[in-house]
Amino acid sequence: MTEGLIRTFIAIELPPELKTRLAGLRDALPIPSQAVKWVNPESMHLTIKFLGDTPLSQIPNIIKGLEEAAQVCHAFTLSTTRIGTFPSLSSPKVIWLGLHGEIEKLNTLFAEVEKNISGLGFPAEKRDFAPHLTLGRLKEVAAKSDLQTAAESLKTAPPFPKTSFKASHICLFQSQLLAAGPVYTRLAQISLA
């Protein structure tokens, strides 16, 4: 008999007022709607680590690892910065909003999570941690002209008004991929020291 699996990730939740501002930003960007799939603002979060398919039996161990990480990491403040794209502005695939502020504390949290979770069968990231909020993904089927318009729109987009928020806890989420979009369910919330 196979053990049940669920898709999970570790993230910092965003305050409701920031989600509202992000919805306004998304709506203000002059990008053709047929070129991008926007992230629902209610679902936006700061991903620390995507775990993927996770055995149900590992959930208590993951929570314990997060509790241990939280004991040595203090709450911190982050602020939004500029809009950017991965992999580049000339060839956008993901539209994101950058973060700055107490990044060293965020990096400490990331390192502690990696240390406590990697021994559970979730390999450490090979890429550097690049904190950002994903706003949308450019559709592969979008017309080339729409993608060019999107890239030009992002180059000339007005700066997003700086918004600060306090990261005071870390969460484990379940992610269910549905036709209407992903649904995230909080499985655990752990306060930082």
C-alpha positions, 0 to 999 in steps of 0.5 A: 500500500502506498503512503499518501502524498500531498504537495507542500511548501513553506512560506511567510504569509502576507498581511491583507493590506499588502495583498490588496495593494498587490491586486491594485498593482496587478490591475494597473500594469498595462499588460495584455490580459491574454499574455499573462496568468496573474496570481490571485492576490489572496494566494500571494505569499513569500515562498521559503521552500517548495517541498513538492510531493510530501509523505503525510508521515513527514508532516510532523517532522517538517513542523518540528524542523520549522519550530526549531528554525523559528527558535533561532530566528527573530521576527523581521521587517521587509519592504517591497521594491521594484518590479522585475522578471525572471529570467530577464526583462527582455524575455519575461516568464515570471513577473515579480516584486522584489523585497528588501529590508532585513534580508539578512534575517530572512536569509538566516531563516532560509538557512535554518529551514534548509538545515532542518528540512534537508535531512528529511528527504528534501534536498537543499536548493542549488540556486541562491535564495532570491526573495520575491513575490510572484505577481504573474506568469507569462503564458507560453501560448501568448502571441509574440507581440503580446509578450513584447508589449508586456516586456515594454510595459514592465520597463516603463511601469511606475514604481510600486509604492514602498510597502513594509510588513513584519514577518512574524511567523512561518507556515507550512501549506498544502497546495492543491492544483485545481482547474480554477487555480491553486488552493493553499491550506495552512497546515501549521503556523509557527511564530518566530522568536 
